């Protein structure tokens, strides 16, 4: 299926080369690169990136994701300090941290998240921090460890409508993800989630998903177009028009979300600093 014009982006090789050089010098990964994000040139040109911790190999086999699957390497205990150094070098006012899923670790990598938050706070005390976490296999203690580190925004993506979980992310559980978001909001943190469209969901399923997320108090929502990373991944079912994305944005706001980013190229951390600013204004 050929991409429509609204999904085509220009690549800035200079911006990508400069950011790549910094990341490689510190032996760091970004989801921008590993997940083939279509916005990476724009973000790299703006001197921002979403850091990916816990290595670059995921223990799950989600059929939409370009991140490498397999057996991960042991934890790099110095990684949090290098993340903080990179954030300081870039002068980031809002730092976004995500990770691969590490079902091989007893806590799913929760302690590594907290170490990274602490390292950033030590170097950049004025910066806000957003973390995009896996489900930690439903571990309450692992989630509580990250909550106790008090990131400014705690994000966990539901990724798609519940009916498509067996096809799209068979090792995940919608109920588990919903409970995670409920606990985040109950703890008093800004809660955020995101999902893709174009995987075969219906409009009614999208609206029902929004209702479920509002039901657990989710504050922030991102909606973007699914793009097939390779022929080995799920095919695109439909390209959703910009007009339909705008309708979803308006509906989500009417349902009660405090911040909504909805568009073909929107991703979880796209313009994340703007979302943080909006949350501060709406308090």
N, C-alpha and C positions, 0 to 999 in steps of 0.2 A: 504494500500500500504506500503510495507516494505521499511524502509530507506536504502539507499545504504551505503556502507562503508565510503564514504567520508563525510558523515554527522554525524558520530558517534564521540562523544567527551568524554574524561575522566573527571570525577568529582573529584575535590580536596576538600574533606569534611573539612579539616583543614582551608584552605583559606576561604571557604564559611562561616565557623563558626566564624572566626575572624572578617570578614567584617560585618556579620550579627550582631555580638555583638556591634560593633561600631554604626551601623545604628540604632539599637534598643535603645541604650543608649541615642541617640539624637532624638528619635521618628521620623526617616526619612524613606522615601520610595525610592526605585530605580526601574527604568524600567527593570533593569536586572532581578530582582526577580518577579515583578508583571507581566511582559510579558513573563516570562519563557525563557529568552534569553539563547541560547545554549552555549554562550561564557562566561557566568558569572564566572565560576571557573577560567578561564584564566585571566579575568580582575581583579577579586578579589585577585588572587595570586599576580598580579602586583600592588596591592594597588590602584586600580582605579575603578570608578563606575559612572554610569549616574544617577544623582539625579532626582527624579520625584517630582515636587511640585504641589500645589493645591489639595493635598489629593491623595487618591488611588481609587476613584470611578469616573468613566467617565459617562458623560451625553449622550453619543452616543452609538449606537449599532452596530459598525462595526463588520462584521462577520468573520474577520481574527484574531482579537485581544483578548488576554487572560486577559487583564485588566478588573477588576470588573465593571459592568454597574449598574446604578441605581441613587439614589438621594444622592448627595454628602453632606458631613458635612460642616459647616461654615468654612470660611478661618481661617487658623492658622497664625496669624500675626507675630509670632516669628519664623516661619519656615525659612525665609531668613537668619536670624542670625545663626541658627543651621546648615544650609547648608554651610555657610561660615566657621563655626567652624570645620565641618567635612572635608572640602576641605583643611583647614589649617593643621589639624591633619594628613591627608594623604600626605601632601606636594605636592599637585597637581600643575603642571605647566600649565595644560590645563583643565579647568573645564567645564563639559557638563551638561546642565540643560534641562530637558524636563518636560512635564506635561500631566495630563489627559486633556480632553476637558471639559470646564466648561461653557456650554451654559446657565446655570442658572445665571451667573454673568453678570452685565451690560457691563463690558469691557472684558468678557471672561477670566479674570485673568491677563490681560496685566500689570496692576499696580504691581501685585505680582511678575511678571517677572522682572520688573524694580527694585523693592526693592531687589530682590535676586542678580541681577547684581551689584547693588550698595554695598551690604553687602560684596560680594566676593572681589570687587575692594578695599574696605576699609581694609580688612584683608590680601589680597594677591595682592598687586598692580602690581607685576611683572607677574602674571599669565594671560593667555589668556582665554577668555570665549566664549563658543559656546552654543547657545540656539536652541532648537528644539521646535517650537511653533505650536499650533493649528491654524485654520484659522480665529478665532475670529468672525465667522459668516460674514466675509467680512467687518467688521468695520474698516474704514480707520483710525480713531482716535486711536483705540486700537493698531493697527499695528504701527502707527507712534510713539506711546509712547515707544514701544520696540525698534524701530529704533533709537529714540533719546537717548536711553541708550547706544548706540553704542557697542553692543557685537562684538567680533572679527569675529565671523561667525554666520549668521542667517540661520537656517535650517527649512525647512517646507517640509514634505514628501508628494509627490503625491500618493504614495503607489502602484498604479497599472495603467494600461492603461485606457484611458477614457471610452472605451466600457464596461468595467467591473465595473464601479462605481455603477450602480444600484444594482448589486449583492453583491459587496464587501464592499462598504461604501456608503450606500444609503442616508445618511444625509449630505454627502459632495458634493462639486461641483468642477469638474476639472477646469473649467474656473475661479472659485474663487481662487483656489490654484495657478493657473498660473499667475493671476493678482497679487497675493501676492508676488510671486517670482520676478515678473517684478518690483514691487515697491521697494523691498529690493535692487535689483541691481541698480536701478535708484538713490537710496539714497547713493550709494557708499560703501555698505557693501559687504563682501564676502557672496555670496548666495549659498545655498546647498540644495539638495533634494535627495530623495531615493525612490526606488520602489522595489516590490517583483516580482519574476517570479515563474511560476509553478501554477498559478491560472486559466490557460486556455487561456492566451494571445497568440497571434501569433508572430513570429519573425518580421513580417512587422509592427505590432502594436508597438512593442518595439522600433524599429528604428524610427517610426513616433513620438513616445513619446519623444525620444531623440531630434529630430528636434524641437519639440515644446518647450522643455526646453532650448535649445540653442537659440531659437528665442527670449526668454525673458532674455537672458544673464546669465543664471545660470552657476556658476563657478565649483561647485563640485557635484559629483554624486556617490551614493552608490546603488548597485544592489545585492540583496540576494535572497536566496531560501525561498519561503513560506513554513512554517511547521505548520501543524494543531495542535493547542493547546489542543483540546479535540474533542470528537465526536459531540459536539454541534456546532462546528465551521465548516467553509467550508472545504471540503476535498481537498487534494493535487491533482491537475490535472496531474502534471508531475514533476519528479525530473530532473532538468537541470544539465547537466554534467559540470565538471570543465572546460573542453575544450570550451563549449559554453559560459560559463561565461567569459573566457579569450577573446573569440572573441568579446563579447559585450564590454569588457573593451577597446580593441583596436579600435573598431568602435567609441566608445564614445570619446576617445582621438582624433581620426582623425576628429571628428565633431567639436571639439573645447573646450571640457571640460578641465579645468586646473588640476583637480584631479579626479581620478576615482578609486573606490574600488569595485571590482566585483568578487563575489565568493559565493559558497553555504552557507557559514556561515557568510557572511558579513551582518552587521546591521548598522543602521544609525550612531551610535557612536563608532563602532568597530575601534580601532586604530585611534581615532579622532585626537589625538595629532600629529600623523604622517601627517594627512591631513593638519593640521594647519601649520606644518613645511614646507610642500610642497608649500603652498600658500605664505608663507613668502619668500621662495627661488625664486618663479616664478615672484615676483613683479619687 
